[in-house]
Amino acid sequence: MNFDAWLEEHRDTLRTFSGKRVFLLFSGGKDSSLCLHFMSRAKKHFGFDLEAHAGAYPLHRYTHQEKERLSAFWRDRGVKITWYDMGVSDDPMEGTSQPCLFCQKVRRDMLNKVLDDTVEHWENLVLVVSFTLWDLVSYSLEHVVAGFCFNSQEGDHLRKKRLRETAQRFYPVLKMKEGYTVFRPLLRFNESDVIAEVQHDGIPLLSIPCKYKDFRPKRSLQKYYEQMGLRFDYDEVFKFAKQTMGLGDTSEFMGMDKEQYLTKVF
């Protein structure tokens, strides 16, 4: 799917962003970089304000040189990246068996602080997140496998909690209770699609790999998809997830207060 096809796919959604504050979560990886590239082109068609916000964590990936290199590229294309000092070193990640969960918490806490400090009119806010189709496939498989493993009340509680977090990511657009919108523009993209577009358009990526990346179960699954040359279809994956995960009415998520959704689910 190239930009023109993507634009046509999301035209009805994008036109509702006119005059709004579009807040894109940027990491410098391939997914968020392609997302920023497409959204920066789309803003010229639909007249919205685009902001790119990056939590520079873990620190070993985000050197001054790396941030300057990426900032310069996007600055030339009319996009300013706001980098945030997370106020914590990488040391706590060394002492835990789940460093990615710690990293996610640090990033989520910073996001909520920034939103609390800067958002006055929530109905004008659009949060853009760069999940892809491979993420959705991995969530589906994770849920199926967990169903064979959890046989205690505590385990069942954890499975349901994880389901609530991942289920809402299957929907490209959620219009939330306070009027803000959550937009996931890349849900139809296989990883090979993302890589092809990034390479074709010469988009620079963060060059320092995360030394904790292999701790992510999702990463192991994606290596398998890559080695097997697998491609997926969003509609089929969504149908499978409805059957196995019980995806249902989006009102469960859209009716949540922002304090609950943004701190516990998003």
C-alpha positions in Angstrom: 0.0 0.0 0.0 1.6 3.3 -1.1 0.7 6.8 0.0 -2.0 7.4 -2.6 -3.8 4.1 -1.7 -3.3 4.9 2.0 -4.7 8.4 1.6 -7.8 7.0 -0.2 -8.3 4.4 2.5 -8.3 7.0 5.3 -9.7 10.0 3.5 -13.0 10.2 5.4 -11.1 10.1 8.7 -8.4 12.5 7.8 -10.8 15.2 6.6 -12.3 15.3 10.2 -8.8 16.4 11.5 -9.0 19.8 9.8 -8.2 22.5 12.3 -7.3 20.0 15.0 -4.1 19.3 17.0 -2.7 16.0 15.6 -0.3 14.6 18.2 1.9 11.7 16.8 3.9 9.5 19.0 7.3 9.1 17.4 10.2 6.8 18.2 12.5 6.9 15.2 11.7 3.3 14.3 10.4 2.3 10.9 6.7 2.2 11.9 6.4 5.6 13.5 8.7 7.1 10.8 6.5 5.9 8.0 3.5 7.1 9.9 5.0 10.6 10.3 5.9 10.6 6.6 2.3 9.8 5.5 0.7 12.2 8.1 3.1 15.1 7.1 2.0 14.7 3.5 -1.7 14.3 4.5 -1.7 17.5 6.4 -1.2 19.4 3.2 -4.4 18.0 1.9 -6.6 18.4 5.0 -5.2 21.4 6.9 -4.5 20.0 10.4 -1.6 20.8 12.7 0.9 18.0 13.1 3.2 17.5 16.1 5.7 14.7 16.6 6.5 13.8 20.2 9.3 11.4 21.1 10.2 10.0 24.5 13.9 9.5 24.3 14.1 6.2 26.2 16.0 4.0 26.7 18.9 6.4 26.7 21.5 4.3 25.0 19.5 4.6 21.7 18.9 8.3 21.7 22.3 10.0 21.6 22.6 13.7 20.8 23.9 12.8 17.3 21.0 10.5 16.6 18.4 13.0 17.7 20.0 15.8 15.7 20.2 13.7 12.5 16.5 12.7 12.6 15.4 16.2 13.6 17.3 17.7 10.7 15.6 15.4 8.2 12.1 16.1 9.5 12.8 19.8 9.9 13.5 20.1 6.2 10.0 18.6 5.7 8.2 21.1 7.9 7.9 18.8 11.0 9.4 19.6 14.3 10.2 16.7 16.6 9.9 17.4 20.3 12.2 15.2 22.3 11.6 14.5 26.0 14.1 13.8 28.7 12.5 11.0 30.6 14.4 11.8 33.8 15.5 8.2 34.4 18.6 6.3 33.5 18.7 2.8 31.8 19.9 1.3 35.1 16.5 0.1 36.3 16.1 -1.9 33.1 19.2 -3.9 34.0 17.7 -5.2 37.1 14.4 -6.6 35.9 13.3 -9.7 33.9 10.9 -7.5 31.9 12.7 -4.4 30.9 10.2 -3.6 28.1 7.4 -3.2 30.6 9.5 -0.7 32.6 10.2 1.2 29.4 6.6 1.3 28.4 5.6 2.6 31.8 8.2 5.4 31.6 7.0 6.4 28.2 3.3 6.2 29.2 3.9 8.3 32.3 5.6 11.0 30.3 2.9 11.0 27.7 0.2 11.5 30.3 2.2 14.3 31.9 2.6 16.1 28.5 -1.1 15.7 27.7 -2.1 17.0 31.2 0.2 20.0 30.9 -0.7 21.0 27.3 -4.2 19.9 26.4 -6.9 22.5 27.1 -9.5 21.4 24.6 -9.6 17.6 24.4 -12.2 17.6 21.6 -9.5 19.1 19.3 -6.9 16.4 20.1 -6.0 13.5 17.8 -3.5 10.9 19.1 -1.7 9.0 16.3 -0.2 5.6 17.1 1.9 3.5 14.7 0.7 -0.1 15.3 0.9 -2.4 12.3 -0.8 -5.6 11.1 2.0 -7.7 12.5 1.3 -6.3 15.9 -2.3 -7.4 15.7 -1.3 -10.9 14.5 1.0 -11.2 17.5 -1.7 -10.1 19.9 -4.1 -12.7 18.6 -1.5 -15.5 18.9 -0.5 -14.3 22.4 -4.1 -14.5 23.5 -4.6 -18.0 22.1 -1.4 -19.3 23.7 -2.2 -17.7 27.1 -5.5 -19.6 27.0 -3.6 -22.8 27.4 -1.4 -21.6 30.2 -3.5 -19.6 32.7 -5.4 -22.0 35.0 -5.6 -19.9 38.1 -7.8 -17.0 39.2 -4.8 -14.6 39.2 -3.7 -15.9 35.8 -7.2 -15.4 34.3 -7.3 -11.8 35.7 -3.9 -11.1 34.0 -5.2 -12.5 30.7 -8.3 -10.4 30.8 -6.3 -7.3 31.7 -4.0 -7.9 28.7 -7.0 -8.5 26.5 -8.4 -5.1 27.4 -5.1 -3.5 26.5 -4.7 -5.2 23.1 -8.3 -5.5 21.9 -8.7 -1.8 21.4 -5.6 -1.6 19.2 -7.5 -3.6 16.5 -9.6 -0.5 15.6 -8.2 2.2 13.3 -10.3 4.9 14.8 -11.7 5.4 18.3 -13.7 8.6 19.2 -13.3 8.9 22.9 -15.7 10.1 25.6 -14.1 13.6 26.1 -14.1 14.1 22.3 -10.5 13.3 21.4 -9.7 10.7 18.7 -7.2 7.8 18.7 -6.0 7.1 15.1 -3.9 4.0 14.0 -3.1 4.6 10.4 -0.9 1.6 9.7 -3.1 -1.4 10.7 -3.3 -2.7 7.2 0.5 -2.8 6.7 2.6 -5.9 6.9 6.2 -5.2 8.0 7.5 -5.8 4.5 5.1 -3.0 3.3 6.6 -0.7 5.9 10.2 -1.5 5.0 9.5 -1.1 1.3 7.9 2.3 1.7 10.7 3.5 4.1 13.4 2.5 1.7 11.6 3.8 -1.3 11.1 7.3 0.2 14.6 7.4 1.8 13.4 7.9 5.4 16.1 7.8 8.0 15.6 5.6 11.0 17.1 5.4 14.5 20.3 3.5 13.9 21.2 2.2 17.4 19.3 -1.0 18.2 17.7 -1.5 21.6 19.8 -4.0 23.6 16.6 -5.2 25.2 14.6 -5.9 22.0 14.8 -9.7 22.3 13.0 -9.5 25.7 9.8 -8.8 23.7 7.8 -11.9 22.9 6.2 -10.0 20.0 9.7 -9.7 18.5 10.2 -13.4 18.5 6.9 -14.0 16.7 7.8 -11.3 14.1 11.1 -13.0 13.4 9.1 -16.1 12.6 6.8 -14.3 10.2 9.8 -12.8 8.5 11.7 -16.1 8.2 8.6 -17.8 6.8 7.8 -14.9 4.4 4.3 -14.6 5.8 1.9 -11.8 4.8 -1.5 -11.2 6.5 -4.8 -9.6 5.6 -6.3 -7.1 8.1 -9.9 -8.2 7.5 -9.0 -11.9 8.0 -7.0 -11.1 11.1 -9.8 -9.0 12.6 -12.3 -11.8 11.9 -10.0 -14.3 13.6 -9.6 -12.0 16.6 -13.3 -11.6 16.9 -13.7 -15.3 17.1 -10.8 -16.1 19.5 -10.5 -12.9 21.5 -14.2 -11.9 21.6 -13.7 -8.4 20.0 -16.9 -6.6 20.3 -18.5 -3.2 20.6 -16.0 -0.4 20.8 -18.2 1.4 23.3 -16.3 -0.4 26.2 -13.2 1.7 25.2 -14.9 4.8 23.9 -16.9 5.2 27.1 -13.8 5.2 29.4 -12.7 8.4 31.1 -9.4 9.6 29.7 -7.7 9.1 33.1 -8.6 5.4 32.9 -8.0 4.9 29.2 -4.7 6.8 28.9 -3.1 5.5 32.1 -4.4 1.9 32.1 -5.3 0.8 28.6 -3.7 3.0 25.9 
